[in-house]
Amino acid sequence: QVQLVESGGGLVQPGGSLRLSCAASGSIFSIYTMRWYRQAPGKERELVAGIFGGGGTYYADSVKGRFTISRDNVKKTMYLQMNSLKPEDTAVYYCNTRETNSWGQGTQVTVSS
């Protein structure tokens, strides 16, 4: 079973930036497709971005051009660089492995002035 731990959330003003991290356990991290999801209050969890083991990426339309997903297979860590943040980006952000459907505990991101 893969264990995931997110970090890097916090309170930021509109237009600001944050970088989230997701540290994973396990020896075969490099082959997993890793994903970031988010869930805002009263809304369903939604896919934000994903990255394949080979490095290919995909994004939700709402974050294209603002968010960048990346991974470091040596450190077994995935990242989400979030720029030009908007109030509607406020949510709990979770990381996930597609192959094992493992989830982290989530990290809160709040965008507010």
VEXLO-154597 format. One record per atom (N, C-alpha, C): x, y, z; residue in one letter; atom name. Coordinates in Angstrom, 2 decimals, decimal comma, padded with zeros to 5 digits. Layout:
BEGIN
      c1      c2      c3 code site
       X       Y       Z    a   CA
...
END
This chain:
BEGIN
      c1      c2      c3 code site
  000,84 -001,19  000,00    q    N
  000,00  000,00  000,00    q   CA
  000,88  001,25  000,00    q    C
  000,54  002,18 -000,85    v    N
  001,29  003,42 -000,95    v   CA
  000,73  004,42  000,06    v    C
  001,62  005,08  000,79    q    N
  001,19  006,14  001,69    q   CA
  001,61  007,49  001,11    q    C
  000,69  008,45  001,18    l    N
  000,91  009,75  000,59    l   CA
  000,72  010,83  001,65    l    C
  001,61  011,83  001,64    v    N
  001,51  012,93  002,60    v   CA
  001,67  014,25  001,86    v    C
  000,60  015,06  001,89    e    N
  000,65  016,37  001,23    e   CA
  001,15  017,44  002,20    e    C
  001,73  018,49  001,65    s    N
  002,14  019,65  002,42    s   CA
  002,19  020,86  001,51    s    C
  002,30  022,04  002,12    g    N
  002,48  023,26  001,35    g   CA
  001,26  024,15  001,23    g    C
  000,12  023,72  001,76    g    N
 -001,06  024,56  001,69    g   CA
 -000,95  025,76  002,62    g    C
 -001,93  026,65  002,50    g    N
 -001,94  027,82  003,36    g   CA
 -002,88  028,88  002,85    g    C
 -002,76  030,07  003,42    l    N
 -003,57  031,22  003,05    l   CA
 -002,75  032,13  002,15    l    C
 -003,31  032,50  001,01    v    N
 -002,61  033,36  000,06    v   CA
 -003,60  034,35 -000,53    v    C
 -003,10  035,51 -000,91    q    N
 -003,96  036,52 -001,52    q   CA
 -004,20  036,19 -002,99    q    C
 -005,29  036,65 -003,55    p    N
 -005,53  036,47 -004,99    p   CA
 -004,35  036,98 -005,80    p    C
 -003,98  036,19 -006,80    g    N
 -002,81  036,52 -007,61    g   CA
 -001,52  035,94 -007,09    g    C
 -001,55  035,38 -005,90    g    N
 -000,36  034,82 -005,30    g   CA
 -000,06  033,41 -005,77    g    C
  000,97  032,82 -005,17    s    N
  001,43  031,49 -005,57    s   CA
  001,64  030,60 -004,35    s    C
  001,50  029,31 -004,57    l    N
  001,83  028,28 -003,59    l   CA
  002,39  027,09 -004,33    l    C
  003,21  026,31 -003,64    r    N
  003,66  025,04 -004,19    r   CA
  003,30  023,93 -003,21    r    C
  002,51  022,99 -003,70    l    N
  002,15  021,83 -002,91    l   CA
  003,11  020,69 -003,20    l    C
  003,33  019,86 -002,18    s    N
  004,16  018,67 -002,33    s   CA
  003,37  017,45 -001,88    s    C
  003,70  016,31 -002,47    c    N
  003,10  015,04 -002,10    c   CA
  004,22  014,01 -002,02    c    C
  004,56  013,62 -000,80    a    N
  005,62  012,64 -000,59    a   CA
  005,02  011,24 -000,50    a    C
  005,62  010,30 -001,22    a    N
  005,09  008,94 -001,30    a   CA
  006,06  007,93 -000,72    a    C
  005,49  006,87 -000,16    s    N
  006,29  005,73  000,27    s   CA
  006,27  004,68 -000,83    s    C
  007,07  003,65 -000,70    g    N
  007,05  002,58 -001,69    g   CA
  008,20  002,67 -002,66    g    C
  008,54  001,54 -003,23    s    N
  009,75  001,47 -004,06    s   CA
  009,49  001,66 -005,54    s    C
  008,23  001,68 -005,97    i    N
  007,96  001,77 -007,40    i   CA
  007,20  003,03 -007,74    i    C
  007,48  004,09 -007,04    f    N
  006,81  005,37 -007,28    f   CA
  006,90  005,79 -008,73    f    C
  008,02  005,52 -009,37    s    N
  008,29  006,07 -010,70    s   CA
  007,32  005,59 -011,76    s    C
  006,64  004,47 -011,53    i    N
  005,74  003,97 -012,56    i   CA
  004,30  004,41 -012,34    i    C
  004,02  005,01 -011,20    y    N
  002,65  005,40 -010,92    y   CA
  002,25  006,65 -011,69    y    C
  001,00  006,67 -012,11    t    N
  000,40  007,91 -012,55    t   CA
 -000,09  008,64 -011,31    t    C
  000,40  009,84 -011,10    m    N
  000,06  010,61 -009,91    m   CA
 -000,90  011,74 -010,29    m    C
 -001,82  012,04 -009,37    r    N
 -002,82  013,06 -009,68    r   CA
 -003,05  013,97 -008,48    r    C
 -003,43  015,18 -008,76    w    N
 -003,92  016,12 -007,76    w   CA
 -005,42  016,30 -007,97    w    C
 -006,16  016,21 -006,87    y    N
 -007,58  016,49 -006,85    y   CA
 -007,80  017,63 -005,85    y    C
 -008,98  018,23 -005,92    r    N
 -009,36  019,21 -004,91    r   CA
 -010,85  019,11 -004,63    r    C
 -011,22  019,52 -003,42    q    N
 -012,63  019,52 -003,04    q   CA
 -012,93  020,79 -002,27    q    C
 -013,80  021,60 -002,85    a    N
 -014,25  022,83 -002,20    a   CA
 -015,48  022,52 -001,36    a    C
 -015,76  023,35 -000,36    p    N
 -016,93  023,11  000,49    p   CA
 -018,21  023,01 -000,33    p    C
 -018,96  021,96 -000,08    g    N
 -020,24  021,79 -000,76    g   CA
 -020,15  021,30 -002,18    g    C
 -018,93  020,98 -002,63    k    N
 -018,75  020,53 -004,02    k   CA
 -018,12  019,16 -004,05    k    C
 -018,24  018,51 -005,20    e    N
 -017,63  017,20 -005,38    e   CA
 -016,12  017,35 -005,61    e    C
 -015,40  016,29 -005,28    r    N
 -013,96  016,28 -005,53    r   CA
 -013,74  016,29 -007,04    r    C
 -012,78  017,11 -007,49    e    N
 -012,53  017,22 -008,93    e   CA
 -011,04  017,04 -009,22    e    C
 -010,78  016,48 -010,39    l    N
 -009,40  016,29 -010,84    l   CA
 -008,81  017,64 -011,25    l    C
 -007,61  017,92 -010,77    v    N
 -006,93  019,16 -011,10    v   CA
 -005,85  018,93 -012,16    v    C
 -005,01  017,93 -011,92    a    N
 -003,90  017,66 -012,84    a   CA
 -003,38  016,26 -012,60    a    C
 -002,72  015,71 -013,62    g    N
 -002,12  014,39 -013,50    g   CA
 -000,79  014,33 -014,22    g    C
  000,05  013,38 -013,80    i    N
  001,35  013,21 -014,44    i   CA
  001,65  011,73 -014,52    i    C
  001,99  011,27 -015,72    f    N
  002,30  009,87 -015,95    f   CA
  003,73  009,57 -015,46    f    C
  004,02  008,26 -015,33    g    N
  005,36  007,89 -014,92    g   CA
  006,43  008,42 -015,86    g    C
  006,09  008,51 -017,14    g    N
  007,03  009,01 -018,13    g   CA
  007,14  010,51 -018,19    g    C
  006,28  011,21 -017,44    g    N
  006,38  012,65 -017,36    g   CA
  005,29  013,43 -018,11    g    C
  004,50  012,75 -018,92    g    N
  003,42  013,45 -019,59    g   CA
  002,41  013,99 -018,59    g    C
  001,80  015,12 -018,92    t    N
  000,91  015,79 -017,97    t   CA
 -000,43  016,13 -018,60    t    C
 -001,42  016,36 -017,76    y    N
 -002,71  016,84 -018,21    y   CA
 -003,32  017,69 -017,09    y    C
 -004,21  018,60 -017,48    y    N
 -004,77  019,57 -016,55    y   CA
 -006,26  019,78 -016,79    y    C
 -006,95  020,14 -015,74    a    N
 -008,31  020,63 -015,88    a   CA
 -008,27  021,98 -016,58    a    C
 -009,30  022,26 -017,36    d    N
 -009,33  023,53 -018,10    d   CA
 -009,23  024,73 -017,16    d    C
 -009,78  024,59 -015,97    s    N
 -009,83  025,71 -015,04    s   CA
 -008,46  026,13 -014,52    s    C
 -007,45  025,27 -014,66    v    N
 -006,13  025,60 -014,11    v   CA
 -005,04  025,66 -015,18    v    C
 -005,38  025,35 -016,43    k    N
 -004,39  025,39 -017,50    k   CA
 -003,76  026,76 -017,60    k    C
 -002,44  026,76 -017,72    g    N
 -001,72  028,02 -017,83    g   CA
 -001,37  028,66 -016,50    g    C
 -001,95  028,16 -015,41    r    N
 -001,68  028,71 -014,08    r   CA
 -000,98  027,70 -013,17    r    C
 -001,33  026,44 -013,30    f    N
 -000,77  025,39 -012,45    f   CA
  000,20  024,53 -013,26    f    C
  001,22  024,03 -012,59    t    N
  002,18  023,13 -013,22    t   CA
  002,43  021,94 -012,29    t    C
  002,19  020,74 -012,81    i    N
  002,45  019,52 -012,06    i   CA
  003,81  018,97 -012,46    i    C
  004,52  018,42 -011,49    s    N
  005,83  017,83 -011,78    s   CA
  006,11  016,74 -010,76    s    C
  007,19  016,00 -011,00    r    N
  007,53  014,92 -010,08    r   CA
  009,04  014,74 -010,04    r    C
  009,51  014,25 -008,91    d    N
  010,91  013,89 -008,74    d   CA
  010,92  012,43 -008,29    d    C
  011,23  011,53 -009,21    n    N
  011,15  010,10 -008,89    n   CA
  012,23  009,66 -007,91    n    C
  013,32  010,38 -007,83    v    N
  014,37  010,03 -006,84    v   CA
  013,87  010,36 -005,44    v    C
  013,25  011,51 -005,30    k    N
  012,71  011,92 -004,00    k   CA
  011,33  011,33 -003,73    k    C
  010,75  010,65 -004,73    k    N
  009,40  010,07 -004,60    k   CA
  008,40  011,15 -004,18    k    C
  008,47  012,26 -004,86    t    N
  007,64  013,40 -004,51    t   CA
  007,02  014,01 -005,77    t    C
  005,77  014,40 -005,65    m    N
  005,07  015,11 -006,71    m   CA
  004,80  016,53 -006,23    m    C
  004,74  017,45 -007,18    y    N
  004,54  018,85 -006,84    y   CA
  003,39  019,45 -007,65    y    C
  002,82  020,51 -007,12    l    N
  001,86  021,31 -007,87    l   CA
  002,20  022,77 -007,62    l    C
  002,78  023,41 -008,63    q    N
  003,06  024,84 -008,56    q   CA
  001,82  025,58 -009,00    q    C
  001,29  026,41 -008,12    m    N
  000,05  027,13 -008,39    m   CA
  000,34  028,62 -008,43    m    C
  000,13  029,21 -009,58    n    N
  000,34  030,65 -009,76    n   CA
 -000,98  031,33 -010,09    n    C
 -000,98  032,66 -009,98    s    N
 -002,18  033,45 -010,30    s   CA
 -003,43  032,87 -009,63    s    C
 -003,30  032,58 -008,36    l    N
 -004,39  031,93 -007,64    l   CA
 -005,63  032,83 -007,54    l    C
 -006,78  032,18 -007,59    k    N
 -008,07  032,85 -007,54    k   CA
 -008,86  032,36 -006,33    k    C
 -009,80  033,13 -005,86    p    N
 -010,62  032,66 -004,73    p   CA
 -011,29  031,32 -005,02    p    C
 -011,65  031,08 -006,26    e    N
 -012,31  029,81 -006,61    e   CA
 -011,36  028,62 -006,58    e    C
 -010,07  028,85 -006,37    d    N
 -009,13  027,76 -006,17    d   CA
 -009,12  027,26 -004,72    d    C
 -009,84  027,95 -003,85    t    N
 -009,91  027,54 -002,45    t   CA
 -010,53  026,16 -002,33    t    C
 -009,81  025,26 -001,67    a    N
 -010,25  023,87 -001,55    a   CA
 -009,23  023,10 -000,70    a    C
 -009,60  021,89 -000,35    v    N
 -008,63  020,94  000,18    v   CA
 -008,06  020,19 -001,02    v    C
 -006,75  020,15 -001,12    y    N
 -006,07  019,50 -002,23    y   CA
 -005,52  018,14 -001,77    y    C
 -005,79  017,13 -002,59    y    N
 -005,39  015,76 -002,28    y   CA
 -004,51  015,21 -003,39    y    C
 -003,54  014,37 -003,03    c    N
 -002,81  013,65 -004,06    c   CA
 -003,29  012,19 -004,08    c    C
 -003,11  011,58 -005,23    n    N
 -003,69  010,25 -005,48    n   CA
 -002,80  009,49 -006,44    n    C
 -002,72  008,16 -006,23    t    N
 -002,07  007,30 -007,20    t   CA
 -003,16  006,55 -007,97    t    C
 -003,13  006,61 -009,27    r    N
 -004,16  005,96 -010,06    r   CA
 -004,14  004,45 -009,90    r    C
 -002,95  003,84 -009,92    e    N
 -002,84  002,39 -009,95    e   CA
 -003,29  001,73 -008,64    e    C
 -003,06  002,37 -007,51    t    N
 -003,43  001,79 -006,22    t   CA
 -004,60  002,53 -005,57    t    C
 -005,03  003,62 -006,19    n    N
 -006,10  004,45 -005,63    n   CA
 -005,81  004,83 -004,17    n    C
 -004,57  005,22 -003,91    s    N
 -004,20  005,68 -002,58    s   CA
 -004,41  007,20 -002,50    s    C
 -004,76  007,67 -001,30    w    N
 -005,03  009,09 -001,09    w   CA
 -004,25  009,61  000,10    w    C
 -003,85  010,88  000,03    g    N
 -003,28  011,54  001,18    g   CA
 -004,39  012,12  002,05    g    C
 -003,97  012,80  003,11    q    N
 -004,95  013,37  004,05    q   CA
 -005,47  014,73  003,60    q    C
 -004,80  015,33  002,63    g    N
 -005,23  016,62  002,10    g   CA
 -004,52  017,79  002,75    g    C
 -004,43  018,88  002,00    t    N
 -003,85  020,12  002,51    t   CA
 -004,74  021,28  002,08    t    C
 -005,06  022,17  003,01    q    N
 -006,01  023,25  002,74    q   CA
 -005,31  024,40  002,02    q    C
 -005,94  024,85  000,95    v    N
 -005,50  026,05  000,23    v   CA
 -006,64  027,06  000,30    v    C
 -006,35  028,23  000,82    t    N
 -007,34  029,29  000,92    t   CA
 -006,82  030,53  000,21    t    C
 -007,59  031,02 -000,76    v    N
 -007,21  032,20 -001,52    v   CA
 -008,20  033,31 -001,15    v    C
 -007,69  034,29 -000,43    s    N
 -008,58  035,33  000,07    s   CA
 -007,77  036,57  000,39    s    C
 -008,39  037,73  000,22    s    N
 -007,75  038,99  000,59    s   CA
 -008,14  039,39  002,01    s    C
END
